[in-house]
Amino acid sequence: VMLPTSPLHWLLFNPMIEDAQPAFDLLVMTSGNKRSEPICLGNQEAFERLKGIADCFLCHDREINLRSDDSVCRSSKHQSIQVWRRARGYAPNQLPLKTPLKRRVLALGAELKNTIAIASNAAITLSPHVGDLETPQAQQGLEQLVESFPDFLNIDPEIVAIDLHPDMYSSKLGEKLATRLGLPIARVQHHHAHAASCMVENDISECLALVFDGTGLGSNGNIWGAELLHCS
């Protein structure tokens, strides 16, 4: 079920009296993109990339400057809402940190389900979901976001955090950015990053973490997958 994210969507089902367009009973909608590609950024790009896929286009007279995909949430009777993909409606809201940071951090995420983040003082701001970095379009979208997101938040990073794996596109981009800006790099083991994010979310300073996340480059140079990590 998709909830309306703007008054325009609501008007599609509840048109004004003078509107010649009859109300829709239902709409089958999805993000404006092909598989493994980022969503289209503007009307003309949508017309070209989605030709033959979409039956009609809902356009606006305001240009889109930054992509923001659909958020994905899960809800049940016995649980509060779980945000599985933080984007429209949730990003770029700040998340509080109980322990203030010593430096301003720009984190570039991983190769799959990419999201970047900027942390400063006692707050972290996640970007909208970028997606898998398999295509030139997705890589270009990440580059644009990395250039614009710090300016949007008016935060100049002091350190760049990247995945330990050197061949990820986000890692390569982080190295180029750090070199250009003269910033140090923090290389983070992939599964430790998952554990650390859960620790921050639950305000835990030390733990034993079971991480089940497929494979990632381990700190000893081997391929890791499913670990029990002592984290602090």
MIBA-241929 format. One record per residue (C-alpha): chain; residue number from 0; z, x, y. Coordinates in steps of 0.2 Angstrom, whole numbers. Layout:
BEGIN
   chain     n       z       x       y
       A   NUM       Z       X       Y
...
This chain:
BEGIN
   chain     n       z       x       y
       A     0       0       0       0
       A     1      -5       7      17
       A     2       5       2      32
       A     3      -4       1      49
       A     4      -1      17      59
       A     5      -8       9      76
       A     6     -10      -8      84
       A     7     -28      -7      81
       A     8     -26      -8      62
       A     9     -15     -23      65
       A    10     -28     -32      75
       A    11     -41     -30      61
       A    12     -31     -43      51
       A    13     -25     -53      66
       A    14     -39     -53      79
       A    15     -37     -60      96
       A    16     -43     -77     100
       A    17     -59     -71     110
       A    18     -63     -58      96
       A    19     -80     -63      88
       A    20     -75     -53      72
       A    21     -66     -63      59
       A    22     -50     -57      52
       A    23     -51     -46      36
       A    24     -42     -52      20
       A    25     -41     -34      14
       A    26     -48     -17      17
       A    27     -51      -3       4
       A    28     -47      12      14
       A    29     -44      31      11
       A    30     -44      47      21
       A    31     -60      51      29
       A    32     -65      66      18
       A    33     -74      72       2
       A    34     -63      79     -12
       A    35     -55      96      -8
       A    36     -61      95      10
       A    37     -51      91      26
       A    38     -52      74      34
       A    39     -66      73      48
       A    40     -61      77      65
       A    41     -72      66      76
       A    42     -84      52      75
       A    43    -100      62      74
       A    44     -93      73      60
       A    45     -88      58      50
       A    46    -105      50      52
       A    47    -113      66      45
       A    48    -101      71      31
       A    49     -97      53      25
       A    50    -115      46      26
       A    51    -118      36      10
       A    52    -100      35       6
       A    53     -92      23      18
       A    54     -98       6      21
       A    55     -93       5      39
       A    56     -84      16      52
       A    57     -69      11      63
       A    58     -72      22      79
       A    59     -62      25      94
       A    60     -67      31     112
       A    61     -53      44     112
       A    62     -58      61     104
       A    63     -47      68      90
       A    64     -40      86      94
       A    65     -30      89      78
       A    66     -31      82      60
       A    67     -17      72      53
       A    68     -20      65      36
       A    69     -11      50      28
       A    70       7      53      23
       A    71      12      49       5
       A    72      29      41       0
       A    73      37      35     -15
       A    74      50      21     -15
       A    75      60      12     -28
       A    76      75      -1     -29
       A    77      88      13     -33
       A    78      81      27     -22
       A    79      78      30      -4
       A    80      60      34       2
       A    81      54      51      -4
       A    82      41      59       6
       A    83      28      67      -5
       A    84      16      72       8
       A    85      22      73      26
       A    86       8      69      39
       A    87       4      54      50
       A    88      20      46      55
       A    89      31      60      49
       A    90      23      76      56
       A    91      26      85      68
       A    92      44      79      68
       A    93      58      92      68
       A    94      69      94      53
       A    95      87     101      58
       A    96      94     118      51
       A    97     112     119      50
       A    98     111     138      52
       A    99     102     144      67
       A   100      88     157      64
       A   101      89     174      72
       A   102      70     175      75
       A   103      56     162      78
       A   104      46     161      62
       A   105      28     155      58
       A   106      26     151      40
       A   107       8     149      33
       A   108      11     141      16
       A   109       1     143       0
       A   110     -16     140      -7
       A   111     -13     122     -14
       A   112      -7     108      -4
       A   113      -5     119      11
       A   114       6     115      26
       A   115      12     127      39
       A   116      28     127      48
       A   117      36     134      64
       A   118      55     137      64
       A   119      65     141      80
       A   120      84     141      83
       A   121      91     127      73
       A   122      75     117      69
       A   123      59     118      58
       A   124      43     109      62
       A   125      31     105      48
       A   126      13     103      52
       A   127       3      89      45
       A   128      -4      91      28
       A   129     -18     103      27
       A   130     -23     102       8
       A   131     -30     114      -4
       A   132     -39     129       3
       A   133     -54     129      -8
       A   134     -68     125       4
       A   135     -74     133      20
       A   136     -70     117      29
       A   137     -52     117      23
       A   138     -50     136      28
       A   139     -58     132      45
       A   140     -45     118      47
       A   141     -31     130      43
       A   142     -37     143      56
       A   143     -38     130      69
       A   144     -21     123      66
       A   145     -13     141      66
       A   146     -21     144      83
       A   147     -16     128      91
       A   148       1     123      83
       A   149      12     136      91
       A   150       4     132     108
       A   151       7     113     105
       A   152      25     116     102
       A   153      27     130     115
       A   154      34     142     103
       A   155      29     160     101
       A   156      32     167      84
       A   157      42     183      81
       A   158      38     185      63
       A   159      25     178      51
       A   160      29     173      33
       A   161      16     172      20
       A   162      15     170       1
       A   163      18     186      -9
       A   164       1     184     -17
       A   165     -11     194      -7
       A   166     -27     185     -12
       A   167     -22     168      -5
       A   168     -32     163      10
       A   169     -16     159      19
       A   170      -9     176      15
       A   171     -25     185      22
       A   172     -25     174      37
       A   173      -7     178      40
       A   174     -10     197      39
       A   175     -24     196      52
       A   176     -14     186      64
       A   177       1     197      62
       A   178      -9     213      65
       A   179     -18     205      80
       A   180      -1     199      88
       A   181       9     215      83
       A   182      21     205      73
       A   183      31     209      57
       A   184      27     200      40
       A   185      39     193      28
       A   186      31     191      10
       A   187      40     177       1
       A   188      39     175     -18
       A   189      31     158     -21
       A   190      44     150     -33
       A   191      59     157     -22
       A   192      51     148      -8
       A   193      52     132     -17
       A   194      71     135     -21
       A   195      75     140      -4
       A   196      67     125       4
       A   197      78     114      -8
       A   198      93     124      -3
       A   199      90     121      16
       A   200      87     103      13
       A   201     103     101       4
       A   202     113     113      15
       A   203     117     125       0
       A   204     120     143       3
       A   205     120     150     -15
       A   206     114     142     -31
       A   207     106     144     -48
       A   208      89     136     -46
       A   209      77     130     -60
       A   210      60     131     -53
       A   211      46     122     -63
       A   212      30     125     -53
       A   213      16     132     -64
       A   214      11     150     -60
       A   215      14     162     -46
       A   216      14     180     -43
       A   217      32     187     -47
       A   218      41     200     -37
       A   219      39     212     -52
       A   220      20     211     -51
       A   221      19     199     -66
       A   222      14     181     -67
       A   223      29     169     -66
       A   224      30     151     -71
       A   225      46     141     -73
       A   226      61     152     -69
       A   227      80     151     -67
       A   228      83     160     -50
       A   229     100     166     -43
       A   230      97     162     -24
       A   231     107     166      -9
